[in-house]
Amino acid sequence: MADKALTESAWKALVKGKAVTQDADVLKALGLLARVEKPKPDAAGLIAQRDALGGIEKALAAFSKVNLKALREDKVLTKGVSELTTALERHRKSLETLAKELEREAKSSEDDDEDAPDILTTRMVPLIRQVKAGVEAHTKLALSGKEVVVMLSRKPISPARRTLLVEQLEQKGSVKIIDGTCILENKFVTFVLNNPASGLAKKISAALYKQTNQRVPVRVRGPDGDVDEEGEEEQAQEEGAKGQDVKGKTEAPVTKSGTTVDKGRFVNHAKSRLAWEKVRQKLQADLKALEAAILGYCKGKPDLAGPATAKVRKLDTILVALDESLIDILDKALNAQTDQKRLDLHEASRAVLARYINFVKSDSLLAGIDQNPFVPLKTREFLLTSLQALDKSLA
């Protein structure tokens, strides 16, 4: 059962009769957590709970932003919001513990007997769960024609495993061995390979089902940022054919406005998405460190603790402004079915970056973080440098 502070009833009691707005969004997010919560979730349940916690955190940040006056004047409300924030962190840590249990389960399965015959079948199942829980795995593929055999491992896979993989191929012919890693990305089990991605997602998905009886949503990412997802192979072939002129030469795609699309601009979509995700994680860590330092300094000082709790909630407004919009747009760009759509999303990503950069340059709260007396930080400098680099890579 969720922490009492993370329940709909506790939130209703906290805001009842108070002059606040956007409290319904927090209530809705808490309701979602109640629906997906399980004391011992599997990998999918773990992801659902993590997403629900993220939704609560986002809704609470928005609530705090628009109700600053109420939080300053109402100590009970401030305390309740603080307790909810603390409960979110406790619940997130409990999910991290469960994720580690899944990892130990996978490790135990893998280490029991590395030469066991089920290393490519039943013992792949906990490894797939591990990846779905957000833990990176190593992978090695054997490819012959339309057939693929997949191996996953927590540890780097020895070249000697080539023999085992080749033996499992039913189609005998020339064999290609492909190495890479396997990660969770936008709810896809994503194979990041040192090989062009085109056409591989469908083959890998079929191999995983054959080996484990698990239907897995597969995405493949190649070395140049090219992406293939299960079910997109045929459409890619059709669109490739449309790009051929009558002489058999490939023409550069043209947008509705008549301008030629430079496909080189799209190569960095995947890299930029991952880069912004890491920047936000660093930003979140900085803000948490500052919050902990401020509250630690005020602990045991009643005259400071209440006001400080309300003020540190203002830090949430930075994450609200520097949100996940860029990640969402770049995800859509990576999956766009036409060059025109991809170009539109590319330009939208540039616009979001411009908004981010303007915020970092102009926000007074962010400017003050680097001069805070509690913990040494260079958050604004880091953000500006990172955003300008991202903007340059997408130019």
Wavefront OBJ file of the C-alpha trace (Angstrom):
o trace
v 0.000 0.000 0.000
v 1.240 3.508 -0.840
v 2.489 5.877 1.825
v -0.482 7.558 3.502
v 0.666 10.939 2.172
v 0.425 9.544 -1.384
v -3.306 8.803 -1.171
v -6.227 10.678 -2.668
v -7.965 10.917 0.718
v -4.939 12.599 2.329
v -4.733 15.170 -0.473
v -8.467 15.915 -0.340
v -8.218 16.487 3.406
v -5.198 18.757 2.972
v -6.736 21.132 0.394
v -10.334 21.037 1.662
v -11.668 24.561 2.170
v -8.434 26.209 0.993
v -8.260 28.861 -1.717
v -6.007 26.913 -4.075
v -6.073 25.983 -7.754
v -4.818 23.031 -9.836
v -5.282 20.699 -6.854
v -7.412 18.424 -9.076
v -4.359 17.606 -11.205
v -2.498 16.328 -8.139
v -5.569 14.298 -7.130
v -5.761 12.746 -10.598
v -2.060 11.831 -10.517
v -2.448 10.227 -7.076
v -5.393 8.224 -8.395
v -3.245 6.843 -11.209
v -0.645 5.673 -8.689
v -3.369 3.893 -6.706
v -4.470 2.039 -9.849
v -1.015 0.830 -10.880
v 0.531 0.226 -7.456
v 1.615 -3.298 -6.559
v 3.693 -4.250 -3.496
v 5.835 -6.587 -5.631
v 5.578 -5.329 -9.217
v 7.023 -7.023 -12.265
v 9.097 -4.976 -14.716
v 6.048 -3.479 -16.426
v 4.478 -2.635 -13.062
v 7.711 -1.033 -11.936
v 7.722 1.234 -14.982
v 4.043 2.114 -14.470
v 4.680 3.142 -10.868
v 7.729 5.192 -11.825
v 5.676 6.989 -14.457
v 2.905 7.608 -11.921
v 5.373 9.113 -9.442
v 6.705 11.360 -12.180
v 3.154 12.501 -12.904
v 2.556 13.351 -9.245
v 5.844 15.240 -9.072
v 4.986 17.259 -12.172
v 1.459 18.052 -10.957
v 2.747 19.032 -7.515
v 5.360 21.348 -9.034
v 2.654 23.080 -11.088
v 0.417 23.313 -7.997
v 3.236 24.875 -5.956
v 3.990 27.361 -8.713
v 0.452 28.764 -8.941
v -0.217 28.647 -5.187
v 2.897 30.362 -3.849
v 0.886 32.891 -1.859
v -1.217 30.201 -0.187
v 1.900 28.215 0.661
v 3.529 31.266 2.226
v 0.506 32.004 4.381
v -0.670 28.498 5.320
v 1.805 26.462 7.392
v -0.446 23.380 7.357
v -0.586 23.423 3.556
v 3.175 23.923 3.350
v 3.786 21.018 5.713
v 1.429 18.775 3.743
v 3.133 19.559 0.442
v 6.519 18.914 2.046
v 5.328 15.563 3.434
v 3.991 14.590 0.022
v 7.346 15.445 -1.578
v 9.173 13.351 1.021
v 6.758 10.467 0.477
v 7.414 10.611 -3.261
v 11.138 10.205 -2.616
v 10.548 7.294 -0.196
v 8.352 5.508 -2.698
v 10.865 6.078 -5.487
v 13.618 4.560 -3.334
v 11.441 1.529 -2.608
v 11.009 1.037 -6.357
v 14.787 1.270 -6.783
v 15.126 -1.527 -4.219
v 12.658 -3.664 -6.177
v 14.547 -2.956 -9.393
v 17.740 -4.188 -7.749
v 15.940 -7.376 -6.740
v 15.003 -7.920 -10.376
v 18.635 -7.316 -11.294
v 19.834 -9.845 -8.697
v 17.316 -12.340 -10.028
v 18.665 -11.881 -13.533
v 22.266 -12.115 -12.320
v 21.532 -15.308 -10.404
v 19.892 -16.811 -13.447
v 22.845 -15.884 -15.614
v 25.633 -16.907 -13.244
v 24.247 -20.315 -12.223
v 25.593 -22.026 -15.308
v 26.843 -19.993 -18.230
v 26.957 -23.037 -20.478
v 23.456 -24.303 -19.700
v 21.365 -25.087 -22.822
v 18.597 -22.674 -21.752
v 20.893 -19.633 -21.898
v 19.155 -18.576 -25.133
v 15.629 -19.475 -24.010
v 14.128 -19.476 -20.516
v 17.076 -17.691 -18.910
v 16.571 -14.797 -21.315
v 13.212 -13.997 -19.698
v 14.528 -12.403 -16.467
v 17.108 -10.501 -18.531
v 14.320 -9.004 -20.643
v 12.514 -8.043 -17.419
v 15.743 -6.473 -16.217
v 15.979 -4.307 -19.350
v 12.315 -3.323 -19.016
v 13.098 -2.221 -15.462
v 15.711 0.181 -16.828
v 18.933 -1.840 -16.426
v 21.289 -1.954 -19.406
v 22.335 -5.349 -20.804
v 24.889 -6.505 -23.350
v 23.725 -8.231 -26.513
v 25.165 -10.300 -29.342
v 23.183 -11.249 -32.460
v 23.783 -13.864 -35.128
v 22.163 -12.905 -38.438
v 21.730 -15.120 -41.486
v 19.259 -14.053 -44.145
v 15.936 -13.316 -42.440
v 16.802 -15.272 -39.293
v 18.284 -13.833 -36.096
v 19.376 -15.428 -32.824
v 19.645 -13.102 -29.825
v 21.773 -13.363 -26.679
v 21.518 -11.030 -23.683
v 23.892 -10.795 -20.744
v 24.613 -8.543 -17.807
v 28.332 -8.859 -18.607
v 30.200 -8.314 -21.903
v 29.663 -11.342 -24.128
v 32.736 -13.323 -25.137
v 33.506 -13.703 -28.877
v 33.521 -17.455 -28.180
v 29.715 -17.274 -27.901
v 29.604 -16.968 -31.695
v 29.670 -20.778 -31.917
v 26.595 -21.176 -29.700
v 24.662 -18.544 -31.625
v 25.542 -19.982 -35.035
v 24.495 -23.461 -33.903
v 21.011 -22.135 -33.157
v 20.507 -20.737 -36.655
v 18.228 -22.918 -38.731
v 19.114 -21.130 -41.941
v 22.654 -22.152 -42.804
v 24.630 -19.680 -44.860
v 26.836 -16.678 -44.334
v 26.512 -15.456 -40.748
v 26.974 -11.932 -39.465
v 27.699 -11.320 -35.765
v 26.486 -7.990 -34.369
v 27.392 -6.604 -30.943
v 25.722 -3.899 -28.929
v 23.778 -3.014 -25.819
v 20.124 -3.307 -24.892
v 18.307 -0.530 -23.024
v 14.807 0.696 -22.225
v 13.920 3.713 -24.356
v 10.441 5.247 -24.544
v 8.930 1.897 -23.439
v 10.756 0.058 -26.243
v 13.376 -2.622 -25.627
v 16.016 -0.870 -27.695
v 19.015 -2.597 -29.272
v 21.839 -0.095 -29.780
v 24.058 -1.807 -32.340
v 27.276 -1.277 -34.279
v 25.321 -2.134 -37.430
v 22.795 -0.210 -39.576
v 19.339 -0.589 -38.041
v 17.152 -0.911 -41.131
v 14.902 -3.989 -41.088
v 16.318 -5.496 -37.894
v 13.529 -4.665 -35.412
v 11.023 -7.101 -36.884
v 13.620 -9.876 -37.075
v 14.775 -9.374 -33.483
v 11.187 -9.265 -32.213
v 10.444 -12.549 -33.986
v 13.628 -14.102 -32.559
v 12.762 -13.063 -28.998
v 9.284 -14.559 -29.335
v 10.714 -17.781 -30.744
v 13.371 -18.050 -28.015
v 11.364 -16.886 -24.983
v 7.688 -16.849 -25.991
v 7.731 -13.160 -25.002
v 6.223 -10.506 -27.272
v 8.562 -7.562 -26.873
v 8.213 -4.068 -28.428
v 11.574 -3.693 -30.172
v 13.435 -0.659 -31.415
v 16.864 -0.815 -33.082
v 19.258 2.121 -33.175
v 22.251 2.072 -35.516
v 25.645 3.787 -35.197
v 24.560 6.889 -37.134
v 21.354 7.463 -35.186
v 19.160 5.619 -37.711
v 16.171 3.954 -36.066
v 14.002 0.976 -36.950
v 10.935 -0.148 -35.031
v 8.939 -3.326 -35.300
v 6.478 -3.141 -38.176
v 8.135 -0.202 -39.996
v 10.258 -2.199 -42.418
v 7.699 -2.445 -45.241
v 6.786 1.242 -45.094
v 10.444 2.218 -45.138
v 10.910 0.146 -48.274
v 7.890 1.794 -49.918
v 9.080 5.293 -49.091
v 12.551 4.416 -50.298
v 11.037 3.332 -53.623
v 9.099 6.605 -53.908
v 12.382 8.497 -53.648
v 13.702 6.913 -56.846
v 13.343 8.755 -60.158
v 12.663 6.996 -63.441
v 16.380 6.665 -64.110
v 16.894 4.776 -60.871
v 18.643 7.655 -59.106
v 17.643 8.648 -55.577
v 16.232 12.167 -55.409
v 16.514 14.323 -52.322
v 13.080 14.524 -50.621
v 11.263 17.823 -51.101
v 8.998 19.462 -48.521
v 5.584 20.988 -49.173
v 7.207 24.399 -49.398
v 9.471 23.181 -52.183
v 12.705 23.204 -50.158
v 15.035 20.224 -50.173
v 15.362 18.288 -46.933
v 18.914 17.858 -45.660
v 18.721 14.415 -44.007
v 22.041 15.044 -42.293
v 20.202 17.400 -39.945
v 18.220 14.469 -38.587
v 21.183 12.302 -37.595
v 21.514 14.007 -34.218
v 17.895 13.601 -33.118
v 18.634 10.455 -31.116
v 21.844 11.817 -29.610
v 20.170 15.111 -28.705
v 17.277 13.334 -27.033
v 19.604 11.320 -24.804
v 21.777 14.380 -24.142
v 18.830 16.490 -22.918
v 17.612 13.619 -20.741
v 21.033 13.511 -19.047
v 21.107 17.308 -18.661
v 17.728 17.242 -16.903
v 18.932 14.458 -14.616
v 21.968 16.582 -13.677
v 19.722 19.606 -13.129
v 17.402 17.588 -10.908
v 20.359 16.326 -8.884
v 21.649 19.898 -8.426
v 18.265 21.155 -7.249
v 17.865 18.259 -4.811
v 21.342 18.898 -3.410
v 20.524 22.573 -2.879
v 17.151 21.766 -1.315
v 18.717 19.254 1.075
v 21.423 21.757 2.067
v 18.902 24.541 2.744
v 16.529 22.348 4.749
v 19.461 20.814 6.629
v 20.647 24.262 7.639
v 17.132 25.227 8.819
v 16.448 21.985 10.679
v 15.679 22.623 14.325
v 15.075 26.324 13.670
v 11.277 26.758 13.668
v 11.465 30.384 12.599
v 13.372 29.382 9.454
v 12.107 25.869 8.667
v 8.560 26.841 7.598
v 9.490 29.685 5.243
v 12.418 27.684 3.874
v 10.184 24.750 2.969
v 7.901 27.037 0.973
v 10.813 28.770 -0.723
v 12.604 25.595 -1.825
v 9.409 24.569 -3.609
v 10.115 27.456 -5.965
v 12.994 25.357 -7.266
v 10.402 23.053 -8.824
v 9.457 25.845 -11.218
v 12.821 25.443 -12.939
v 12.118 21.829 -13.857
v 8.637 22.838 -14.993
v 10.142 25.434 -17.359
v 12.937 23.123 -18.552
v 10.505 20.289 -19.141
v 10.460 17.130 -21.268
v 8.943 18.831 -24.321
v 12.205 18.488 -26.247
v 12.371 14.755 -25.497
v 8.775 14.258 -26.661
v 9.321 16.193 -29.906
v 12.563 14.380 -30.737
v 10.864 11.030 -30.065
v 8.170 11.973 -32.567
v 10.807 13.128 -35.049
v 12.641 9.803 -34.778
v 9.393 7.965 -35.532
v 8.060 10.338 -38.221
v 6.792 8.567 -41.322
v 7.577 11.352 -43.825
v 10.409 13.818 -44.362
v 7.984 16.751 -44.196
v 6.732 15.650 -40.774
v 10.286 15.089 -39.582
v 11.292 18.547 -40.782
v 8.311 20.148 -38.998
v 9.265 18.408 -35.756
v 12.916 19.327 -36.254
v 11.982 22.997 -36.441
v 9.712 22.583 -33.418
v 12.654 21.178 -31.438
v 14.726 24.258 -32.354
v 11.908 26.484 -31.088
v 11.779 24.626 -27.770
v 15.549 24.957 -27.407
v 15.254 28.705 -28.006
v 12.643 28.883 -25.238
v 14.910 26.946 -22.874
v 17.915 29.154 -23.630
v 15.899 32.331 -23.101
v 14.655 31.020 -19.750
v 18.160 30.115 -18.554
v 19.479 33.543 -19.542
v 16.627 35.500 -17.925
v 15.426 33.574 -14.849
v 16.545 35.323 -11.656
v 16.052 32.244 -9.455
v 18.328 30.180 -11.671
v 20.917 32.961 -11.689
v 20.937 32.961 -7.894
v 21.510 29.217 -7.568
v 25.172 29.437 -8.557
v 25.727 32.110 -5.883
v 23.962 30.231 -3.079
v 25.934 29.989 0.208
v 24.936 26.405 1.005
v 26.436 24.178 -1.700
v 28.862 24.996 -4.578
v 27.018 24.754 -7.912
v 27.473 25.927 -11.493
v 23.989 24.957 -12.631
v 23.190 27.979 -14.816
v 26.582 27.821 -16.542
v 26.178 24.073 -17.163
v 22.662 24.496 -18.560
v 23.589 27.334 -20.887
v 26.644 25.510 -22.254
v 24.653 22.284 -22.741
v 21.712 23.988 -24.438
v 23.918 25.964 -26.790
v 25.737 22.752 -27.753
v 22.407 21.042 -28.407
v 21.210 23.964 -30.494
v 24.390 23.847 -32.560
v 24.057 20.090 -33.128
v 20.506 20.548 -34.450
v 21.267 23.620 -36.567
l 1 2 3 4 5 6 7 8 9 10 11 12 13 14 15 16 17 18 19 20 21 22 23 24 25 26 27 28 29 30 31 32 33 34 35 36 37 38 39 40 41 42 43 44 45 46 47 48 49 50 51 52 53 54 55 56 57 58 59 60 61 62 63 64 65 66 67 68 69 70 71 72 73 74 75 76 77 78 79 80 81 82 83 84 85 86 87 88 89 90 91 92 93 94 95 96 97 98 99 100 101 102 103 104 105 106 107 108 109 110 111 112 113 114 115 116 117 118 119 120 121 122 123 124 125 126 127 128 129 130 131 132 133 134 135 136 137 138 139 140 141 142 143 144 145 146 147 148 149 150 151 152 153 154 155 156 157 158 159 160 161 162 163 164 165 166 167 168 169 170 171 172 173 174 175 176 177 178 179 180 181 182 183 184 185 186 187 188 189 190 191 192 193 194 195 196 197 198 199 200 201 202 203 204 205 206 207 208 209 210 211 212 213 214 215 216 217 218 219 220 221 222 223 224 225 226 227 228 229 230 231 232 233 234 235 236 237 238 239 240 241 242 243 244 245 246 247 248 249 250 251 252 253 254 255 256 257 258 259 260 261 262 263 264 265 266 267 268 269 270 271 272 273 274 275 276 277 278 279 280 281 282 283 284 285 286 287 288 289 290 291 292 293 294 295 296 297 298 299 300 301 302 303 304 305 306 307 308 309 310 311 312 313 314 315 316 317 318 319 320 321 322 323 324 325 326 327 328 329 330 331 332 333 334 335 336 337 338 339 340 341 342 343 344 345 346 347 348 349 350 351 352 353 354 355 356 357 358 359 360 361 362 363 364 365 366 367 368 369 370 371 372 373 374 375 376 377 378 379 380 381 382 383 384 385 386 387 388 389 390 391 392 393 394 395
